[in-house]
Amino acid sequence: MTRKLDVGCAQLGPISRSDSRAEVVARLIALLEEGKERGCQLVVFPELALTTFFPRWWLDDQDEIDGFYERQMPSPETQPLFDRARELEVGFCIGYAELDESGPETRRFNTSILVGPDGRIIGKYRKVHLPGHSDQREDWDFQHLEKHYFDASDTGFPVWRAFGGILGMAICNDRRWPETYRVMGLQGVELVMIGYNTPIADPEVPHHDHLQSFHNHIVMQAGAYQNGTFVIAAAKCGQEEGSTMLGQSVIVAPTGEIVAQATSMGDELITARIDLDICADIKNYMFNFEMHRQPQHYGLIVERRGAVPPPLVDQGQG
Amino acid sequence: MTRKLDVGCAQLGPISRSDSRAEVVARLIALLEEGKERGCQLVVFPELALTTFFPRWWLDDQDEIDGFYERQMPSPETQPLFDRARELEVGFCIGYAELDESGPETRRFNTSILVGPDGRIIGKYRKVHLPGHSDQREDWDFQHLEKHYFDASDTGFPVWRAFGGILGMAICNDRRWPETYRVMGLQGVELVMIGYNTPIADPEVPHHDHLQSFHNHIVMQAGAYQNGTFVIAAAKCGQEEGSTMLGQSVIVAPTGEIVAQATSMGDELITARIDLDICADIKNYMFNFEMHRQPQHYGLIVERRGAVPPPLVDQGQG
């Protein structure tokens, strides 16, 4: 059996602080159209794909801050993307900053949505692993203020039956955490769609900067293999407002093999024809969870948030 | 600060069915002596390092089966290894088949122990993730009968303070599961010692045989990085009783980088001077569990053993 799906991974080059939504949406539509031309049924865009990566700045003007968020989706500014998707019959996944005024308190999320080829929203995911810090760090060239600008996820990691398979979403830092893939793997996920914005410079551990690309790929390759799922990961990359962002967007097979990779630091579509049925080669054998997992020994993973080392009595003689 | 430790990873070439314990112990002692000569304080040996990998056969003769197990550790046959370790003041980790008659029922485990430089046992681990099957598969060239020959672990994944750090153990198939590293990571582990016996031929998914080495390394590199721990992984390898076993034993840094790798398919010692303090570069920042983990969204990892896909109602339109 085969369940072939033609997918695109739409990497975005830099978006400047002054770029309008209309300008960005035009770039997204161009990539969607290229996707159609190349046979894609589904195109994955990056995290926070409608604006510059604003969590790099500590901002005081609430109006300016709110300007980076979407109050509705689609909005008049983003409607053309949904309309074009419907016309082309190409689905997409996209990340954006969400301002939610539906409840008693205004909430802000780092969100992604999955949109069907009919232009309707199939599912929404709100980022679980917000990286960085919530305080201002004045001695840093760039902040990483996601914990300041966004609220904690209330969605966890749902999956959806769509595009003939079982699909899930994750955002940026989520991809580094094995729990992300495992929680979706335990729901049978076959394709995880990820967007990311990863500055290469890490002010806390600058001597690891040269490892950013290696780390980016290895966590997704391991997560794909260990759960028998495809991964599509789209970067926003290049020189954005003076910060160098990692590219190397990839499509990863359930074997962990990279089957397509972007080579530019700009807008670039990479594609693959993937067969969702090959997930079973991993899910039924090496990572047959029902046969091999031993959850009775995994308790600490949910009982404990931080690491607790054993007491300071040396048990050995080393 | 630095906490330097000189470590050795002692890969073993094949052990035949007819090899005596004395012959194998002599090879282990030779590797331990080479370790001493090259400055090692700790040497890691493979899984089931005292015998051939007997779970490849369905055996009926219980006496022959029991001959692959150790009733005591050390025993008269293995005592010379412990004596030499004490004389050399070199600790070691070794895997063996354990026959436990201490309780009302005889139990059999795939076990590893950590031994101090004084020759005394510091800790014992019994394998959690037993791979393979428990039934006889007559059409296969080799079986993988660990679920037949071994009982389920009753140890989980403990860690010990020893050799100036926090050390844990895992065995073979354990290394593929992110839960293995995470449960130890949540106890602050800084060095995971792994032994493995990995046949290259997989009768269930033979078209993945060429990926054995890639998978072997990627799971350990990701596990090391995602928990900020060193990994030492020692293979039993080469042509053993007609089965080709994977080598490429490695020492992996907390960045996920391979810092030493075996290139032979025989007895070979690889070494590294590792600084346990560099674990903090990962543990305090990118994988600062206390700051970034979100266990409230990880429930399925312990609530569910096998994967449960969502209901078969197509939620999308793809």
Interface residues (C-beta under 8 A of the other chain):
Chain A: L5 Q41 L42 G91 L114 G116 P117 D118 R120 I122 G123 V128 H129 L130 P131 A152 S153 G156 F157 V159 W160 R161 A162 F163 G164 I166 L167 N173 R176 W177 P178 E179 R182 V183 G185 L186 Q187 G188 D202 E204 V205 H207 H208 L211 F214 H215 I218 V219 Q221 A222 G223 Y225 Q226 T255 G256 E257 D281 K283 Y285 M286 F287 N288 F289 E290 M291 H292 R293 Q294 P295 H297 Y298 G299 L300 I301 V302 E303 R304 R305 G306 A307 V308 P309 P310 P311 L312 V313 D314 Q315 G316 Q317 G318
Chain B: L5 Q41 L42 G91 L114 G116 P117 D118 R120 I122 G123 V128 H129 L130 P131 A152 S153 G156 F157 V159 W160 R161 A162 F163 G164 I166 L167 N173 R176 W177 P178 E179 R182 V183 G185 L186 Q187 G188 D202 E204 V205 H207 H208 L211 F214 H215 I218 V219 Q221 A222 G223 Y225 Q226 T255 G256 E257 D281 K283 Y285 M286 F287 N288 F289 E290 M291 H292 R293 Q294 P295 H297 Y298 G299 L300 I301 V302 E303 R304 R305 G306 A307 V308 P309 P310 P311 L312 V313 D314 Q315 G316 Q317 G318
